[in-house]
Amino acid sequence: MNSYSLNDSPPKTKIVLLLCLLLFLTAVVFIGEFLTQRIPKAEYSKMKYAAEKMQTLIRTVYNARTEKGDGIDIMTDPLQSGLIGVEFSPITTTLGNLEAKHTALNADFAALMVTWLTQCEVAENDRIAIQASASFPALTFAAIIACETLNLQPVISVSLGSSSYGANMSGFTYLDMEKIVLDSMIIENECGLITPGGTDDNGSSMWDGAQNILAQAIIRSGKSLFTPHTLRESIEKKLKYFNDDGEVRVFINIGGNHASLGNGNCAYRIPSGLINHPLHCNPSRSEDGLIIAYNRSGIPVIHVLNIRDLAASYGLLFLPHRTQKAGESEVYYNQKKPYWFYALSLLIVLFWSMWIGRKKL
């Protein structure tokens, strides 16, 4: 009888058995996916309602912008949303990623906001602080819609400066978009505190002509603009605005406003998504932003940045379609895996492997 050492080539019969094992494992993966159940989340109906309302908002902004006579570049705004700006303008604060702006148009982000807020165990009339830059107007509206869907009280602060392709058009800023959706009664709550944005949140890093554009936007809106002298002044003003009339239950940050991120050692290492655990940052820094301030107070934070990573994590399309239906993507469902099947398959693989190893072939 022939015998084989570890250095010998394995017999053909053993190779066939190993290939069969590989095929079995492949079948386990496919069968496991087939047996996985998609169970609608408890808040499914509210999530779907919020997403459908967001789709209505996008159509409304598009119609208003085309009626105004503004041309919409199909190359930069293939969804024809009206919410995509230009690459550069005087109120552009930083370079922005166009794909991230496209991804932010996915109406299912409103549904995701509903889920995050539900996970925070909010109750009706809870006070929700929203700080948003104008870089992602669609996500700001999604957050407002989610709050109103759950009968919460959003308190909103917006910085008007925007990264590339956000609400950075001279005659069509975030405030112009907000007026359209307020007049159309799609949302009820509007921003009450407005800052220029950019470095130190005071517009100092913007191009020449920015101050005139911001001033004109403020005049059109009938609101007022607060221009802080320092970053610390901006942070303190916003904390006072959010906290003065009641306890904040959740803090939502949209985009990279300087007052939200601050200058602390954690500024650019803050994870995106729902943060309901302590962030370990240096407490001695005087310019840690709103996110760290609320996190230290034990208040849940929803940090919406790194949009493409968030979309990938929750199964959202990078480039949504106008015909996409609410209620179908993975964000609406919990997955119930067939763990009994995986356990049984593992036992079979173990016994099979032992049998192959012991069998003299």
N, C-alpha and C positions, 0 to 999 in steps of 0.2 A: 504494500500500500504506500502510495506516495504521501509524503508529509511536506508541509510548507512552513517556512520560517516567516517571521514578520517582514523580512526584507524581500520575500518572494512576491511575484505578482499574484493577486487573488484569482482563484478559478473562475471560469466563465459563469458557472452556476451561481456563485455568490454575487457576482456583478449583476446578474439578472434579478436576484432577490433584492439587492440594494436599490436597483432602479424601480422595482415594484413598490418598495417602501417610499421612494421619492414621489411616485405617482399617487400613492395613498395619501401622503401628506398634502399634496396639491389638491386632491379631492376634498380633504378635510377643510381646507381654506375656503373653497367654493361652496361646499355644503353648509359650512358654518355661517357664511354670509347669507345664504338662502334661508336658513333657519332663524336668523336674527330678526327680531320683531321691532318695528318702528312704532312706538307708542306716543301719541300726541301728548304734549306737556299739559299740565293742569290749566295753564294760562293760554292755551292754544287760541281760543276765540278772540282774546284781547290782543294777542300777538298779530293775528291775521288782520284784525280791524285796524291796528296801528300801521301795518305795512300797506294796506289798501289806501289808507288816508295819505300816507307818504307818496304813493303813486299819483294820487289826485293832486297833491301839492306840486309835484314835478311837472305834470301836464299844465297846471295853472301858471306856473312861472314861465314855462316855455311859451304859452299862448300870449301872456302879457308882454314878454320881451319881443316877440315877433310883431305884435300889434304896435309896439313902440317904434318899430322900424329897425331894430338892431339885427344885423345879420349874425347868424350862428354858424360858425365854422364846423362843418361836418367832420373834419379831420381831428379837431381837438375835442369836439362834443358829439361823437357818433350816436349817442342816445338821444340827441336833440333835447336836452333837458333845460337849457337856459341857465344852468347853475355852474357851468364851467367858464372860467374867465380867460384871461390872456396870459402869455408867458411873462411879460414885463409891463409894468406901469409904474408911475411914481409912488403908488401905495403898496408896491410889492416889497415884502420884507425879506424873504429868503427864496432860494431855489426850491421849487416843489416838483414832485413826481406826478406826471400826468396820469399814469396808470392808477396811482393811489386815489386821485380825484375821480377817475371813472368808477373805481371800486366803491367809493363812498356814496355813489348814486344808487346803490342797491337798496331798495325799499325795505328789504328784510333786516337792515340795521335797526329800523324802528322796532321790529319784533324782538331783536336781540336786546335792545334797551329795556323792553318790557320784562324780559326774562331776568336780566341783571337786577332791575329794581325789585322784582318779586323775590329774588334770592336775598335781597337786603331786608326782607320782611317788613316792607313799608306798609303803612295804613293810610286810609283816605285822609286827605288834607295835610299829610306830612309835608314839610318844607324841604324842597330839593334845590340846592344851589347849583347853577350851571354857569361855568366860565368857558367862553368859546372865543377862539380866534375866527376871523372870517375866512380862514383857509379851507374849511370844510363846511360851507353853509348847509349842505344837505344833512350832515350828521347833527348839526345844531337843531335843525327843524325836526329831525328824527327823535332827538332827546325830548324836545318839547311835546311832540305828539305822544310819545310813550308816557310822559308824566300826566298829560291830560287824559289819556286813555284810562289810567289808573286813578283818576281823580286826586292827583297830587297837586301841590302848589309850587311850580317852578319859579325861582327867582333868578333872573338872567342878567349876566354881564357879558358884553361883547367888545372885543378889540377889533377895530376896523381894518387894520393892516392885514395883508394876506400873503401867503406864499404864492408862487406861480400857479396859475390856473384855478385859483380860488376866487373869492368875490372881490377881485382886484381891478374891476373895470371902473373907469372914472365916473361914468354916469349910471352905473348899475352896481352899487355896493351892497353889502349885507342889509343895510337899512332899507334900500329900495326893494330888495326881495322880501324883507319882512313886511313892509307895507302892503305888498301885493297879497300875501297869504293872510294877513290880518283882515284886509278889506274883503277878501273872499270867504272869510269866517272859517278857514281851515284850521287855524290855531287861534287861541284866545289870549295867550300870554306873550308879552313883548319884553324886550330888554329895557332895563331901567338904569343901567350904568354903562356908559360907553367910554372907552379909552382909545387912543390912536393905535397902540400895539407897537410891535418892533422892539428894539433894544430898550430896556428900562420901561417898556410899555408907554412911551411918550412920543413915539414917532421920530426920534432923533436919528435913527438909522435909515430913514426913508429918503427917497430922491427929492430933488428940487421940484416944487409944485405939489407935493403931497399935502401940505397943510391947506392949500386952497381947495383941493379935491375933497378933503375931509370936511372942511367948513361948508362946502356946498351940499354935501350929503346930509350934514346935520340940519341945515336950513330946510332941505326938502322933507326931512323927517319930522321937524318940529321938536326935536329933542335937544339935549345939551351934551357937550363933550367935556369930560374931565381929563386934563393933561397933567399927570404927576411929574414932579421935578426929579424924583428918584424912584428906583424900583421898590424900596421899602415903603415909600408913600403910597404907591399903587397897591401893594399887598395889604397894607393896613386899611386903606379905603375900601377895598373889596371885602375884606373880612367884616368890617363894620356894616357894609351894605347887606351882606348875606345874613349876618347874625343879629342885627338890631331888633328886628320885629318877630323873632322866634328862633327856636332851636333848629339848626340844620340837621336833617336826618341822613342825607346822602349828598356827597359832592361829586358832580360830574364835570370833567374837563374834556373839552374838545379841542384838539390841535396843540400847538406848542407855544401858547402865550407865555411871555417871560415871567409874569407874575405867578402863573401856575407852577412853572418849573422851578423858578428861583435860580439862585447861583450856588446852591448848596452842593455838597459832594455827591448827592444822589440824583441831581437834576436829569441827567441823560441815561440813568440806569433804572428809572421807574418802569415797572412792567406795565404793558397795556392790558386793558380789560378790567375786570372787577378785582379790586384790592380790598380784602377784608382781613388782612393780617398785618402786623406791625412791620414797617420798613425800617431797617437798621441803618440809620443815617446819623451823622455827627450832629448832636443837639446844640452845639455851641455856635453854629453858623447863624448869623443874624439875618441872612437873606435866603433861607430856605423858603420855597414858595408855598402856595395855597395847598397843593397836594400833600406835602409833608406836614403842614400845619394841621390839616384835618385828620390825616392819618395818625398823628401823634395824639389827637383828641379821641381816638377810637371810633371815628366816623368812617363808614364805608366810602371808598372812592371808586368811581368809574372813570378810568383814564383811557381816552380814545385817541390813540396815536399809533403809528406803525400799522396803517390800515390794511395793507395786503396781508400781513401776518395774522391779523385778527380774522380777516375773511377766510384765510386758509384754515385756521383753527376751528371755525364754526361752519365750514362747508358752504360759504357764500361765494357767488360768482365774482370773478375779478372784473369782468365787463358784462354787467347785467343787460338784459334785453327789455325793450319797451313792452313786449308781450309776456314777460315773465309773470307767473301767477303767484300771488301770496299764498302761503300755507303749504308749499311743496318742498322747500329746501330742508336740509338736515337740522337747521336751527330750531325748527318747530317740534322736534321729536326727541324722545329719549330712546336709546337703543337697549333692548333686552337681549343679551347674548345667550346662546345655548351652552352654558357652561357644563351641563351634564354631557353634552355631545363631545366637547373638547376633552373632558376628563376621561370618557370612555376611549376616545381616540388615542390619548396619551398612554393609557394602559396597553392598548393594542400595539402601539409603537414600541413600548418598553419590552413587552414579551417577544415581539417580532425581532427586535434587535438582539435580545439575549439568545433567541433560537438560532439566528444567523451566526452569532459569535461562537456558539458551542457546536454547531453542526459541522461535522467533518465532511467537507465536499472536495 
